[in-house]
């Protein structure tokens, strides 16, 4: 898979978002997802992320992890492009919108892209979905499909299963959520449960190989515990576009990885 699209950034200095009672200065990101979307989408991320991460590292792990969803990482861009491809294929075979569920959405690039395709009903989930909801409000389209932001703790297995039962997703997506062993297992479990309850459900994971690849191994082990007669499927490396790397986090090293390549896992593989 080859991506050659460009990501453009511009600053909105007056645009502030309240998060955990603190005002955060945001910058808007114009993201080109052609040929799947004719116009750029606009998402928002935290300015000066390096400083924010340094401050979080000096406090505790939960504060550090909470900063990660405030930034546009290349994995989110790659997952958005692949989601649009899968939605396009599905929409050509059925007249029904694709039901998309994103886990650990952060700023919600795949969710926004899916919604703006006009062919998907989207549920974006995370512990904090305020930033994704903000970007959705900026991009809100006159569409017949829907976009929801729901709080979800991936470590709460029962809540995840209940959401799967309720939403019955056709496509479940996670981008850069395998940076923690417990989360990697939880993402695998949740996606495995989704496939076990709906054999037609597709799974998409984008990951740059954090934890020296351990996150991927834990994810797949957990996922395949819930899938009957699993086919052989693994991560395929995709080169992230240079502009995406330069302007969406490649200069930042997290868990020892700078995102020059992103691994894509799809099930069923295609």
TORGUGU-38318 format. One record per residue: x, y, z of N, C-alpha, C, O, CB in turn. Coordinates in steps of 0.2 Angstrom, whole numbers, plus 5000, padded with zeros to 4 digits. Glycine has a CB too. Layout:
! residues N
XYZXYZXYZXYZXYZ/...
//
This chain:
! residues 270
500449945000500050005000500450065000500950075004499550005006/500350114996500750174995500350234996499850244993501050174988/500550275001500250345002500650395000501250405002500050345010/500450444997500850504994500450564996500650614993500950494987/500050565001499650625002499950675007500450655010498950605005/499750735007500050785011499650815017499050815016500250845006/499950825022499550855028499850925029500450935029499750805034/499350975029499551045030499251065037498751045039499251085025/499651105041499551125047499451205047499851235043500051105052/498951235051498951305052498751315059498351275062498551335047/498951365062498751385069498151425070498051475066499351415072/497751405075497151445077497351465084497151435089496451405076/497651525084497851545091497351555096497451555102498351605090/496751575094496251595098495751535100495351545104495751645095/495951475097495451425098495751385104496251355104495551375092/495351385109495451355116494951295117494351305116495551405121/495151245120494751195122494851175130495351175132494851125118/494251175133494351155141494451075141493951045139493751175144/494951055145495050985146495250985153495851005155495550955141/494950945157495050935164495150995168495651005171495650885165/494751045166494751115169495351155167495351215169494751105177/495751135163496351175160496151195153495951155149496951135161/496351255151496351285145496951265141497551275142496251355144/496851225135497351205131497351245124496751245121497351125130/497851265122497951305115497951245110498451205110498551355115/497551255105497551205100497751225093497751285092496851175099/498051185089498151205082497751155078497651095079498851195080/497451185072497051145068497551115062498051145060496551195064/497351055060497651015055497251005049496650975050497950955058/497451025043497051015037497350945034497950945033497051075032/496950895034497250835032496950805025496250805024497050775037/497350795020497150785013497050705013497550665014497650805008/496450685012496350605011496150585004495750545004495850585017/496350624999496150604993496450534991497050524993496350664987/496150494987495550504983494950494986494450504983495650464976/494950474992494350454996493850514998493250504998494550415002/494150565000493750625001494050684997494650694996493850645009/493550724994493750774989494050834993494450874990493150794986/493850844999494050905003494450885009494350835012493550955005/494950925011495350915017494850915023494350945024495850965019/494950865028494650875035495050915040495650925039494450795037/494750935045495050985050495050945056494450935059494751055050/495550935059495650905066496050955070496251005068495950835066/496050935077496350985081496850945086496650895088495851025085/497450975087497850935092498150995096498151055095498450905088/498450965102498851015106499451045104499851005101498950975113/499551105104500151145103500651125108500551105113500051215102/501351125106501851115110501851045114501951045120501951175115/501750995110501650925113502250905117502150875122501450875108/502850925114503450905118503450925125503650885129504050925114/503250985126503251015133502750985137502850965143503151095132/502150965134501650935138501850865140501650845145500950935133/502150825135502350765137502950765142502950715147502650725131/503350815142503950815147503650825154503850795159504350875145/503150875154502750885160502450825163502450815169502250945160/502050785159501750725161502150675163502050645168501350705155/502750665160503250615162503550635169503750585173503850615157/503550695171503750715178503250705183503350715189503950785178/502650685181502050675186501950595187502150565192501450705184/501550565183501350495183501150465177501050505172500850485188/501150405176501050365170500350385167500350395161501050295171/499850395171499150405168499150475165498850485160498650395174/499550525168499550585165499850585158499650625154499850635170/500450545158500850545152500350515146500350535141501450505153/500050455148499650425143499050465141498850465135499350355146/498850505145498250555144498450605138498050635135497950585150/499050625138499350675133499350645126499350685121499950695135/499350575125499550545119498950565114499050575108499650475119/498350555116497750565112497650645110497250655106497150545115/498050685112498050755110498450775104498450835102498250795116/498750725101499150735095498950695089498750635090499850725097/499150715083498950675077499650635075500150665073498850725071/499550575077500150525075500050495068499450495066500250475080/500550485065500550455058500050395058499750375053501250435055/500050355063499650295063498850315062498550275059499650255070/498650365065497950385064497850405057497350395054497850445068/498350435053498250455046498250385042497750385038498850495044/498650345043498650275039498050245041497750215036499250235041/497750235047497150205049496550235045496050205043497050205056/496550305045496050345041495950325034495450305031496150415042/496550325031496550305024496350235022495950215018497250305021/496550185027496350115026495650105027495250065024496750065030/495350145032494650145034494250165028493750135027494450185040/494450215025494050245019494050195014493550185010494350305017/494650155013494650105007494150045009493750025004495350075007/494150025015493749975017492949995017492549955014493849945024/492850055019492150075018491950085011491350065009492050145022/492350105007492150115000492050044997491550034993492750144996/492449994998492349924996491649894998491249864995492849874998/491549905005490849885008490249925005489749885003490849895015/490349985004489750025001489650004994489050014992489950095002/490149984990489949964983489649894983489349874978490649954980/489549854989489249794989488549794993488249744992489749744992/488449854996487849855000487549925000487949974999487949835007/486949935001486650005001486650035008486450085009485950004998/486849995013486850015020487450045022488050025020486649955024/487450105026488050135029488450085033488150035036487950195033/489150085033489550045037489550075044489650135046490250045034/489450025049489450045056490150035059490449985059488949995060/490450095060491150095062491250115069490950155072491550155058/491650075073491850085080492550095080492950055078491550025084/492750155083493450165084493650165092493250195096493750235081/494150125093494350115100494950165102495450175097494550045102/494950195107495550245109495650295104496150305101496150205110/495150335102495150375096495550435097495750465091494450395095/495750465103496150525103495750575099495250595101496850505100/496150605094495850665091495350635085494950675083496350705087/495350575084494850545080494850545073494350555069494150575082/495550545070495550545063495250495059494850515054496350545061/495250425060494850375057494150385057493750375052495050315059/493950405063493150415064492950475060492450475057493050435072/493250535060493050585056493050575049492650595045493550645057/493650535046493650525039493050475037492750485032494350485038/492950425042492350385040491750415040491350405035492350325045/491550465044490950505044490850545038490350545035490950545051/491450575036491450625031491350595024491250625019492050675031/491450525024491350485018490650485016490450475010491650415019/490250495021489550495019489250425019488650415018489350525013/489650375020489450305020489550265026489550205026489850265014/489550305032489750265038489350305044489350365045490450265040/489050265049488850285055489450265060489650205061488150245057/489650315064490250315067490150325075489750365077490750365065/490450275079490550285086491250295088491650245087490150225090/491450345090492150355092492250355100491850385104492450425090/492650315102492750305110493450315112493950305109492550235111/493450335119494050345122493850365129493350375131494550405119/494450365134494250395140494050465140493650485145494950385145/494350505136494150575135494050585128494450585124494650615138/493450605126493250615119493150685117492850695112492650565117/493350725122493150805121493450825114493150865110493350845127/494150805113494450835107494150805101494050845096495150815108/493950745101493650715095492950745093492850765088493550635096/492650765099491950795098492050865095491650885091491550795105/492550895097492750965095492850965087492551005084493250995099/493250915085493450915078492850895074492750915069493950865077/492350855077491750835073491350895072491050905067491450775077/491250935078490850995077491151045072490751075068490851035084/491751045071492051085066491951065059491851095054492851095067/491950995058491850965052491150945050490950915045492250905051/490650955055489950925054489650935047489650995045489550955059/489450885044489250885037488450875037488150845042489550835033/488150895032487450885031487350815028487250805022487150935026/487450765032487450695030486950655034486650685039488150665033/486750605030486150565033486450515038486050475041485850525027/487150505039487450465044487550495050487450555051488050435041/487750455055487850485062488550485065488950445062487350455067/488750525070489350525073489250535080488950575083489850575070/489450485084489450485092490150485095490550445092488950425094/490150515100490750515104490550485111490150515115491150585105/490850425113490650395119491250375124491850355121490350325118/491250395130491750375135491850295136491250265137491650415141/492450265135492450195136493150185139493650205136492350165129/493150145144493850115147493950045144493550005145493750115155/494450045140494649975136494749925141494749865140495149985132/494949945147495149895152494549865156494649815160495649925157/493949895154493349865157493049825152492649845148492849925159/493149755153492949705148492249705147491949705141493249635150/491849715152491149705152490849765148490349755144490849705159/491049825150490849885146490949875138490549895134491149945149/491549855137491749845130491249795126491049805121492449825129/491149735130490749685127490049715126489649705121490749625131/489749755131489049785130489049825124488549835121488949815137/489549865123489549915118489549875111489249895106490149965118/489949825111489949785105489249755103489049755098490449725105/488949725108488249705108487749755105487349745101488049665114/487849815108487349865106487549895099487049905095487449925111/488149905097488249945091488349895085488249915079488949985092/488549835086488549785081489049815075488749815070487949765078/489649825077490049865071490149815065490249755066490649885074/490249845060490449815053491249825053491549775050490149845047/491449875056492249885055492449915062492149965064492349935050/492949885065493149915072493949935071494349895068493049855077/494049995073494750025071495050045078494750065082494650085067/495750035078496150065083496850085080497150045076496350005089/497050145082497650175079498150195085497950235089497550235075/498750165085499250175090498950165097499050215101499450245089/498650105098498350095105498750035108498550015114497650075105/499350015105499649955108500349975111500749935112499849905102/500350035114500950055117501050035125501550045128500950135117/500450005127500449975134500249905134499749885130499950015138/500549855138500349785137499649775139499349735135500849745142/499349805144498649795146498249815141497749785139498549825153/498349875138497949905132497949855126497449845123498149975131/498549835125498649795119498149725119497849705115499349775118/498249695125497749645127497049655126496649625124497949615133/496849715129496149735129495949755122495349735120496049805133/496349785118496149795111496049735107495549725104496649835107/496449685108496349615105495749585108495349555104496949575107/495649585114495049555117494449585114493949545112495049555125/494349645114493749685112493649665104493049655102493849755113/494149675100494049655093493949585092493549565088494649675089/494249545096494049465095493349455097492949415094494449425100/493049485102492349475104491949505098491449475097492249515111/492149565095491649585090491649535084491149525081491949655087/492249505082492149455077491849395079491449365075492949445075/491849375085491549315087490749325087490449275086491749295094/490549385088489849395088489549415081488949415080489649455093/490049435077489849455070490349435065490849465065489649525069/490349375062490849355058491049395052491549395049490649285055/490549445050490649485045491049555047491249595043490049505041/491149555053491549615056492249615054492549565054491449615064/492449675051493149685049493549725055493249765059493149725043/494149705055494649735061495149765057495449745052494849675065/495349825060495949865057496349895063496049935067495649925052/496949885063497449905068498049935065498349905061497649855073/498149995067498850035064499250045070499050075075498650105061/499850025070500350025075501050035073501249995068500249965080/501450075076502150085073502650035077503250045075502350155075/502449995081502849945083503149965090503749955091503449925079/502749995094503050015101503149955105502949895104502550065104/503449965111503649905115504049855112504049795113503049875118/504449875106504849835102504449775099504649715099505449805107/503849795098503349745095502949695099502549665097503749695090/503149705106502749665111502049675111501649635111503049675118/501849745110501149765109500749725104500249705105501049835108/501049715098500749675093500649605094500149575093501149685086/501149575097501149505099500549495104500149445104501849485102/500549535109500049535114499349545111498849505113500149585120/499249595107498649605104498449545100497849515101498749665099/498849515096498649455091498449395096498049355094499249435086/498849385101498749325105498049335108497649285109499249325111/497849395111497249405114496649405109496149375110497249475117/496749435103496249435098496049355095495549345095496549465092/496649315094496449255091496149205096495949145095497149225088/496149225103495849175108495149175107494749135109496049205115/494849235103494149235103493849225096493249225094493949305105/494349205091494149195084494249125082494749095083494549235079/493649095080493649025078493949015071493849065066492948995078/494348965070494648955063495049015060494849035055494148925058/495449045064495749105062496249095056496549045056496149135068/496249135051496649135046497349165048497349205053496349175039/497849155044498549185045498449255044498349275038499049145042/498649295048498549365047499049405052499049385058497849395048/499449455049499949485054499949555051499549585047500649455053/500449595054500549665052500949675046501449645045500849705058/500749715042501049735036501349805036500949845038500649725029/501949815035502249875036502149925030502149905024503049875036/501949985032501750035027502150095028502250125034500950055027/502450125023502850185024502450245025501950265021503350195018/502550285030502150345031502350405027502950405026502150365039/501950445024502150495020502550545024502550555030501550535017/503050575020503550615023503250675027503450695033504050635018/502750705024502450765027502050745033502050785038501950805022/501750685033501450665039501950655044501750665050501050595037/502450625043502950615048503250675051503350685057503550565046/503350725047503650785049503150825053503350865058503950825043/502550825051502050875054501550835059501150865061501650905048/501650775059501150735064501550685068501350635069500650695060/502050715071502350675077502950635076503250605080501850635079/503250635070503850585069504450615072504950575074503950585061/504450675074505050705077505050685085505550695089505050785077/504450665087504350645094504450565095504250525090503650655096/504850545100504950475101504550455107504650485112505750465102/504150405106503750385111503850305112503750275107502950405110/503950285117504150215118504650185114504750135111503550165117/505150235113505750225109505650215101506050195098506050155111/505050235099504850235092504750305089504350335091504350185091/505050315083504850375079504550345073504850295070505450415077/503950365071503550335066503750345059503450395056502850355067/504250305057504450315049504050265046503850265040505150295048/503850205049503350155046502850135051502950145057503750095044/502250115048501650095052501450025050501450015044501050145052/501349985055501149915054500349915053500049945058501349865059/500049885048499349875047499149805048499449765045499149905040/498649795053498349725054497649735051497249775054498449705061/497449695047496749685045496449615045496849565044496649715038/495849605047495549545048494849555046494449595048495549515055/494649515041495049465037495549505033495449565031494549425032/496149475032496649505028496449515021496049475018497349465028/496649575018496449585011497049625007496949645002495849625011/
//
